[in-house]
């Protein structure tokens, strides 16, 4: 695993053995909704160096503090399109079944497939890369 970017709210590492880029949300809360924008831009810049057709994206939200206010959800909706939408293969790790429902609700039924277990998510992405099957788009 190679560290690509570390911020207060995000960690981005590349698993070269499996060709999986892992974006993990830390447990640090965003103080203000607008505080997410500069960090999202930094993550987007770092992710742009990876081929979205050859690398899978694993989004790990298990440490993220729960939040569902309207302003934050709107900010994250814009961010997910910029960050996740360009990858052919993506999966999302959540901590609980309620988190899975929240991700599904915010994704409008589309977007990355969500998993409670990391091994299952990685196996899904490895299979997607091997077969070339594309997941849902955002």
C-alpha positions as CSV (number, residue, x, y, z in Angstrom):
1,X,0.0,0.0,0.0
2,X,1.3,3.4,-1.0
3,X,0.0,6.6,0.8
4,X,-1.2,9.1,-1.8
5,X,-2.8,11.8,0.4
6,X,-3.6,12.4,4.1
7,X,-5.8,15.2,5.3
8,X,-7.7,15.8,8.5
9,X,-10.8,14.2,6.9
10,X,-9.6,11.8,4.2
11,X,-6.9,9.2,3.7
12,X,-6.1,8.1,0.1
13,X,-3.9,5.0,-0.4
14,X,-3.1,2.9,-3.4
15,X,-3.0,-0.9,-3.2
16,X,-0.6,-1.7,-6.1
17,X,-1.0,-5.4,-5.7
18,X,-4.8,-5.3,-6.4
19,X,-5.0,-2.0,-8.4
20,X,-7.4,-0.6,-5.8
21,X,-7.4,3.1,-4.8
22,X,-8.8,3.4,-1.2
23,X,-10.4,6.6,-0.1
24,X,-11.2,6.5,3.6
25,X,-13.1,9.1,5.6
26,X,-11.6,9.8,9.0
27,X,-13.6,10.2,12.2
28,X,-12.9,14.0,12.3
29,X,-16.1,15.9,11.8
30,X,-16.4,18.8,9.4
31,X,-17.0,22.0,11.4
32,X,-18.8,23.7,8.6
33,X,-20.3,22.4,5.4
34,X,-18.1,24.6,3.3
35,X,-15.1,23.2,5.1
36,X,-15.4,20.1,3.0
37,X,-14.9,21.8,-0.4
38,X,-11.1,22.5,-0.2
39,X,-10.3,19.0,1.0
40,X,-12.6,17.4,-1.7
41,X,-10.6,19.5,-4.3
42,X,-7.3,18.1,-2.9
43,X,-8.6,14.6,-3.0
44,X,-9.9,15.1,-6.5
45,X,-6.5,16.4,-7.7
46,X,-4.7,13.4,-6.2
47,X,-7.3,10.9,-7.7
48,X,-6.9,12.4,-11.1
49,X,-3.5,10.8,-11.4
50,X,-5.1,7.3,-11.6
51,X,-6.6,5.7,-14.7
52,X,-10.3,5.3,-13.8
53,X,-10.7,2.4,-16.2
54,X,-7.8,0.4,-14.9
55,X,-8.0,1.2,-11.1
56,X,-10.9,0.4,-8.9
57,X,-12.1,2.7,-6.1
58,X,-12.9,1.6,-2.6
59,X,-14.6,4.3,-0.5
60,X,-14.5,3.5,3.2
61,X,-17.0,5.5,5.2
62,X,-16.9,3.3,8.4
63,X,-15.2,5.9,10.5
64,X,-17.2,8.9,9.3
65,X,-19.4,10.6,11.9
66,X,-23.1,10.3,11.0
67,X,-24.5,13.5,9.5
68,X,-27.7,14.1,7.4
69,X,-28.4,17.8,7.4
70,X,-29.5,19.2,4.1
71,X,-26.5,21.5,3.4
72,X,-24.0,18.7,4.1
73,X,-25.9,16.2,1.9
74,X,-26.0,18.7,-1.0
75,X,-22.2,19.3,-0.6
76,X,-21.6,15.5,-0.6
77,X,-23.8,15.0,-3.6
78,X,-21.6,17.4,-5.6
79,X,-18.5,15.8,-4.2
80,X,-19.4,12.2,-5.0
81,X,-19.9,13.0,-8.7
82,X,-16.5,14.6,-8.9
83,X,-14.7,11.9,-6.9
84,X,-16.5,8.6,-7.5
85,X,-18.3,9.1,-10.8
86,X,-15.2,8.8,-13.1
87,X,-14.3,5.3,-11.9
88,X,-15.6,2.3,-13.8
89,X,-15.4,0.1,-10.7
90,X,-16.2,1.2,-7.2
91,X,-17.5,-0.1,-3.9
92,X,-18.4,1.6,-0.6
93,X,-17.7,0.3,2.9
94,X,-20.2,1.3,5.6
95,X,-20.3,0.4,9.3
96,X,-23.9,-0.6,9.7
97,X,-27.1,-1.6,7.8
98,X,-28.4,1.8,8.6
99,X,-25.4,3.3,7.0
100,X,-26.0,1.1,3.9
101,X,-29.6,2.5,3.8
102,X,-28.3,6.1,4.0
103,X,-25.8,5.5,1.2
104,X,-28.5,4.0,-1.0
105,X,-30.9,6.9,-0.2
106,X,-28.2,9.5,-1.0
107,X,-27.2,7.6,-4.2
108,X,-30.8,7.6,-5.4
109,X,-30.5,3.8,-6.0
110,X,-27.4,4.3,-8.2
111,X,-23.7,4.7,-7.4
112,X,-21.2,2.3,-5.9
113,X,-22.4,-1.0,-4.4
114,X,-22.2,-0.9,-0.6
115,X,-20.7,-3.5,1.7
116,X,-20.4,-4.1,5.4
117,X,-17.3,-6.3,5.1
118,X,-14.0,-5.3,3.6
119,X,-13.1,-8.7,2.2
120,X,-16.3,-8.9,0.3
121,X,-15.9,-5.4,-1.1
122,X,-12.3,-6.1,-2.2
123,X,-13.3,-9.4,-3.8
124,X,-16.1,-7.6,-5.7
125,X,-13.6,-5.0,-7.0
126,X,-11.0,-7.5,-8.0
127,X,-13.6,-9.5,-9.9
128,X,-14.9,-6.3,-11.6
129,X,-11.3,-5.4,-12.7
130,X,-10.7,-9.0,-13.9
131,X,-13.9,-9.3,-15.9
132,X,-14.2,-5.7,-17.0
133,X,-17.8,-5.5,-15.7
134,X,-18.8,-1.9,-15.1
135,X,-20.8,-0.9,-12.0
136,X,-23.6,1.6,-11.9
137,X,-22.8,5.2,-12.8
138,X,-23.5,8.2,-10.6
